[in-house]
Amino acid sequence: MKQGAQGSAGAEVPRAGVPGGRVRVTRQPGVADAGPVRTGAGGVAAGEASEVVRGEHTHSEPAPPSAPRGRAVVQRSSVRGQIVDALRAALVAGDLRPGEVYSAPVLGERFGVSATPVREAMQQLAIEGAVEVVPNRGFRVVERGARELAELAEVRALIEVPVMLRLARTVPAERWAELRPLAEATVRAASSGCRATYADSDRGFHRAVLSLSGNQQLVQIAEDLHRRAQWPLVGSGPGARGRADLVADAHEHTALLDALIARDLDVVRALVGEHFAGAG
């Protein structure tokens, strides 16, 4: 897309896991090569941009040392990072089916980018264990069953339950009350029926709870396990978990907050265990 020195232009490219299925691409007057800016669920902040030049991937670059007064400095972010987010959302939503093989060029056409950032994003998902490389074909979405989900729930409980019980003894009630909007946000996200939207909100609530421990390594490990627990099981379709299931799961967040505020350790222990077992 070309742009002259005057005016601005915009276009949209497909985006999985985003309402409307598109990513907004904007051009700012007088700023060269401003790239795609995601909007919708999981979107990046205003002012962030990426660049695709004739199908080539451009890595992150620092902002120019100076910019015209009165004009926002363009921040560049990796196209790869945006595609990783889109693929994660498509995976959780069931758009990428377990056992199916997807090629980078085909997915690139779907997202309106070259195959290079898609291939790089898929390599990241392979590191996370979501897909596996199929030589000369693409990437196969990993098939997993109920046993793996149960194992993830057990590991999450071993890590998080002791931390939450310790926090229940030490964190004042007013700090827990500050998390109430996040818990209520998960209920609204669940009510939408969109698994990808709820998955983001669900992880956000758990991340906020564990962040009160002050242990960022724990938060990072727990979130990785949580994300893996959200991948669909083999044989499950996009509607495997209906709106009612998501809403019931979300209401456990508000019940957990009530128990934490009351410092009812037995209820906290039971709720967290049931919540992990029911996730996925």
C-alpha positions as CSV (number, residue, x, y, z in Angstrom):
1,M,0.0,0.0,0.0
2,K,1.4,3.4,-0.9
3,Q,0.8,6.8,0.6
4,G,1.8,10.2,-0.4
5,A,3.1,13.0,1.9
6,Q,-0.4,14.2,2.6
7,G,-3.4,12.4,4.0
8,S,-3.8,9.1,5.7
9,A,-5.0,5.7,4.6
10,G,-6.1,2.5,6.3
11,A,-6.9,-1.1,5.4
12,E,-7.8,-4.3,7.2
13,V,-6.3,-7.7,7.1
14,P,-7.6,-11.0,8.5
15,R,-7.0,-11.8,12.2
16,A,-8.0,-15.0,13.9
17,G,-9.5,-14.8,17.4
18,V,-10.4,-11.1,17.0
19,P,-14.1,-10.0,16.7
20,G,-14.7,-9.4,13.0
21,G,-11.6,-11.5,12.2
22,R,-9.5,-8.5,11.1
23,V,-6.5,-6.5,12.0
24,R,-6.5,-2.8,11.4
25,V,-3.6,-1.5,9.3
26,T,-3.1,2.3,9.5
27,R,-0.8,4.9,7.9
28,Q,-0.1,8.1,9.6
29,P,0.4,11.3,7.6
30,G,4.1,12.2,7.3
31,V,5.3,9.0,9.1
32,A,6.8,6.5,6.7
33,D,6.0,2.8,7.0
34,A,3.7,2.7,10.0
35,G,2.7,-0.9,10.2
36,P,-0.3,-2.9,11.3
37,V,-1.9,-1.9,14.6
38,R,-4.0,-4.6,16.3
39,T,-7.3,-3.7,17.7
40,G,-9.9,-5.8,19.5
41,A,-9.3,-8.4,22.2
42,G,-5.7,-8.7,23.1
43,G,-4.8,-5.6,21.0
44,V,-1.7,-3.6,21.4
45,A,-1.6,-0.1,22.8
46,A,-2.2,2.9,20.6
47,G,0.9,4.1,18.9
48,E,2.5,0.6,18.5
49,A,3.1,-0.4,14.9
50,S,4.8,-3.1,12.8
51,E,6.1,-3.2,9.3
52,V,5.8,-5.6,6.4
53,V,7.6,-4.5,3.2
54,R,6.9,-6.5,0.1
55,G,6.2,-9.6,2.3
56,E,9.5,-9.3,4.2
57,H,9.5,-9.5,8.0
58,T,11.1,-6.6,9.8
59,H,12.3,-7.1,13.4
60,S,11.8,-4.6,16.2
61,E,13.6,-1.3,15.8
62,P,14.2,1.5,18.3
63,A,12.2,4.7,17.8
64,P,14.0,7.5,16.0
65,P,16.2,9.6,18.3
66,S,14.1,12.7,17.5
67,A,10.6,13.3,16.1
68,P,8.8,16.4,14.9
69,R,7.3,18.3,17.8
70,G,3.6,17.5,18.3
71,R,3.8,14.2,16.6
72,A,3.8,10.8,18.4
73,V,6.9,8.7,18.1
74,V,6.1,5.6,16.1
75,Q,6.9,2.4,18.2
76,R,7.7,-0.7,16.2
77,S,6.8,-4.1,17.4
78,S,7.4,-7.5,15.8
79,V,4.9,-8.8,13.3
80,R,5.9,-12.2,14.6
81,G,4.6,-11.3,18.1
82,Q,1.3,-10.3,16.7
83,I,1.0,-13.5,14.7
84,V,1.9,-15.5,17.9
85,D,-1.0,-13.9,19.7
86,A,-3.3,-14.6,16.8
87,L,-2.3,-18.2,16.5
88,R,-2.7,-18.7,20.3
89,A,-6.2,-17.3,20.1
90,A,-7.0,-19.5,17.1
91,L,-5.7,-22.5,19.0
92,V,-7.8,-21.8,22.1
93,A,-10.9,-21.0,20.0
94,G,-10.6,-24.3,18.2
95,D,-9.9,-22.8,14.8
96,L,-6.6,-24.7,14.7
97,R,-7.7,-28.3,15.2
98,P,-5.6,-31.0,17.1
99,G,-3.9,-33.3,14.6
100,E,-4.2,-31.0,11.6
101,V,-1.2,-29.8,9.7
102,Y,-1.0,-26.1,8.8
103,S,1.5,-24.6,6.4
104,A,3.1,-21.2,6.9
105,P,2.2,-19.8,3.4
106,V,-1.5,-20.7,3.8
107,L,-1.7,-19.1,7.3
108,G,0.3,-16.1,6.0
109,E,-2.5,-15.6,3.4
110,R,-5.1,-15.9,6.2
111,F,-3.4,-13.2,8.2
112,G,-2.3,-11.0,5.3
113,V,1.4,-11.3,5.9
114,S,4.3,-13.3,4.4
115,A,5.1,-16.8,5.4
116,T,8.3,-15.7,7.3
117,P,6.6,-14.2,10.5
118,V,4.1,-17.1,10.5
119,R,6.9,-19.6,10.4
120,E,8.7,-17.8,13.2
121,A,5.5,-17.7,15.3
122,M,4.9,-21.4,14.8
123,Q,8.5,-22.1,15.9
124,Q,7.6,-20.3,19.2
125,L,4.4,-22.4,19.6
126,A,6.6,-25.5,18.9
127,I,8.8,-24.4,21.8
128,E,5.7,-24.1,24.0
129,G,4.6,-27.5,23.0
130,A,1.4,-26.4,21.1
131,V,2.5,-27.7,17.7
132,E,5.2,-29.9,16.2
133,V,7.2,-29.4,13.1
134,V,6.3,-31.7,10.1
135,P,9.3,-31.5,7.6
136,N,8.3,-30.1,4.2
137,R,4.7,-29.8,5.2
138,G,4.3,-27.3,8.1
139,F,3.2,-27.6,11.7
140,R,0.8,-30.1,13.3
141,V,-1.3,-29.1,16.2
142,V,-0.4,-31.4,19.1
143,E,-3.0,-34.0,20.1
144,R,-3.6,-34.4,23.8
145,G,-6.1,-36.2,25.9
146,A,-7.8,-36.0,29.3
147,R,-4.8,-37.5,31.1
148,E,-2.5,-34.6,30.1
149,L,-5.1,-32.1,31.2
150,A,-5.3,-33.9,34.6
151,E,-1.5,-33.9,34.9
152,L,-1.4,-30.1,34.2
153,A,-4.1,-29.6,36.8
154,E,-2.1,-31.5,39.4
155,V,1.1,-29.6,38.7
156,R,-0.8,-26.3,38.8
157,A,-2.3,-27.2,42.2
158,L,1.1,-28.2,43.6
159,I,2.5,-24.8,42.6
160,E,-0.4,-22.4,43.2
161,V,-2.4,-23.8,46.1
162,P,0.4,-23.4,48.7
163,V,1.0,-19.9,47.5
164,M,-2.7,-18.9,47.7
165,L,-3.0,-20.4,51.2
166,R,0.1,-18.3,52.3
167,L,-1.4,-15.2,50.6
168,A,-4.7,-15.9,52.3
169,R,-3.0,-15.6,55.7
170,T,-1.0,-12.5,54.9
171,V,-2.7,-10.3,52.3
172,P,-5.3,-7.8,53.8
173,A,-8.9,-7.9,52.7
174,E,-8.7,-4.6,50.9
175,R,-6.0,-5.9,48.6
176,W,-8.2,-8.8,47.6
177,A,-11.1,-6.4,47.1
178,E,-9.0,-4.6,44.5
179,L,-9.1,-7.7,42.3
180,R,-12.9,-7.8,42.3
181,P,-13.1,-6.0,38.9
182,L,-10.8,-8.6,37.3
183,A,-13.0,-11.4,38.7
184,E,-16.1,-9.7,37.3
185,A,-14.4,-9.2,34.0
186,T,-13.9,-12.9,33.6
187,V,-17.7,-13.4,34.1
188,R,-18.4,-10.9,31.3
189,A,-15.8,-12.5,29.1
190,A,-17.4,-15.9,29.7
191,S,-20.8,-14.6,28.9
192,S,-19.6,-13.7,25.5
193,G,-19.1,-17.4,24.8
194,C,-15.7,-16.7,23.1
195,R,-13.2,-19.2,24.5
196,A,-10.2,-17.1,23.4
197,T,-11.6,-13.9,25.1
198,Y,-12.3,-15.8,28.3
199,A,-8.9,-17.5,28.2
200,D,-7.1,-14.1,28.2
201,S,-9.3,-12.8,31.0
202,D,-8.9,-16.0,33.1
203,R,-5.1,-15.9,32.9
204,G,-5.2,-12.2,33.8
205,F,-7.1,-12.9,37.0
206,H,-4.8,-15.7,38.1
207,R,-1.7,-13.6,37.2
208,A,-3.0,-10.8,39.4
209,V,-3.5,-13.1,42.3
210,L,-0.1,-14.8,42.1
211,S,1.6,-11.4,41.5
212,L,0.8,-10.6,45.1
213,S,3.5,-13.2,46.1
214,G,6.2,-10.9,44.6
215,N,7.7,-13.9,42.9
216,Q,7.8,-13.2,39.1
217,Q,9.4,-16.6,38.3
218,L,6.4,-18.3,39.9
219,V,4.0,-16.1,38.0
220,Q,5.7,-16.9,34.7
221,I,5.8,-20.6,35.2
222,A,2.2,-20.7,36.4
223,E,1.0,-18.7,33.4
224,D,2.8,-21.1,31.0
225,L,1.1,-24.1,32.6
226,H,-2.2,-22.2,32.6
227,R,-1.9,-21.4,28.9
228,R,-1.2,-25.1,28.1
229,A,-4.2,-26.1,30.1
230,Q,-6.4,-24.0,27.9
231,W,-5.5,-25.9,24.6
232,P,-8.4,-28.0,23.3
233,L,-8.4,-31.7,23.7
234,V,-8.2,-34.1,20.7
235,G,-11.7,-34.6,19.3
236,S,-13.1,-31.4,20.7
237,G,-14.7,-28.9,18.4
238,P,-14.9,-25.1,18.7
239,G,-17.9,-25.4,20.9
240,A,-16.5,-28.1,23.3
241,R,-17.0,-25.7,26.3
242,G,-20.2,-23.8,26.0
243,R,-21.1,-20.5,27.4
244,A,-22.6,-22.1,30.5
245,D,-19.4,-24.0,31.3
246,L,-17.3,-20.8,30.9
247,V,-19.7,-18.8,33.1
248,A,-19.6,-21.4,35.8
249,D,-15.8,-21.5,35.6
250,A,-15.7,-17.7,35.9
251,H,-18.0,-17.5,38.9
252,E,-15.4,-19.6,40.8
253,H,-13.1,-16.6,40.6
254,T,-15.5,-14.4,42.6
255,A,-16.1,-17.3,45.1
256,L,-12.3,-17.7,45.5
257,L,-12.0,-14.0,46.3
258,D,-14.7,-14.2,48.9
259,A,-12.9,-17.1,50.5
260,L,-9.5,-15.3,50.4
261,I,-11.1,-12.2,52.0
262,A,-12.6,-14.4,54.7
263,R,-9.3,-16.3,55.1
264,D,-11.2,-19.5,54.9
265,L,-8.3,-21.8,54.0
266,D,-10.3,-25.0,53.5
267,V,-12.6,-23.3,51.0
268,V,-9.6,-21.7,49.2
269,R,-8.0,-25.1,48.9
270,A,-11.1,-26.8,47.6
271,L,-12.0,-24.1,45.2
272,V,-8.6,-23.9,43.6
273,G,-8.4,-27.7,43.2
274,E,-11.8,-27.9,41.6
275,H,-11.1,-24.8,39.4
276,F,-7.9,-26.4,37.9
277,A,-9.6,-29.8,37.4
278,G,-12.5,-28.1,35.5
279,A,-10.3,-25.9,33.3
280,G,-9.6,-26.8,29.7
